Amino acid sequence: MDASTLRLLWSVILENSPENISNLPEALFVRHLLEQIQDRVYLSIDEQNAMQSYLQAKRGLILEMIQG
């Protein structure tokens, strides 16, 4: 995953309400963010898989960051 895609991911994360995404189960959390990213840019299957893996691995960090 390149820096541009990571910046887009964090932009999308920060646009979401912490209350909305923190209450989602992991699968919905990943799908919700992935869909928002794909609304903005095309992701190949490999990029989608990499993004999904990243979101699953970093979910705790993401939630901690957005909740302050």
C-alpha positions, 0 to 999 in steps of 0.5 A: 500500500503506497503513501497516497492510499494510506493518506486517503484511508486516514482521511476517510477514517477521520471523516467518520463519526467515532461513535458510528465506526467504533460500534461496528463489528470488525467485518462491517468496520472493514467493509464500511471503510473499504467501500468509502475508499472505493467510492473515491479511487479504484482498488485492484483485488490485490490492493483491496486485500492489502487494505482489508488486511491493514484495517483488520490488523490496525483496527484497535489503533484506528479506534484508539486514535479516533476516540482520543 
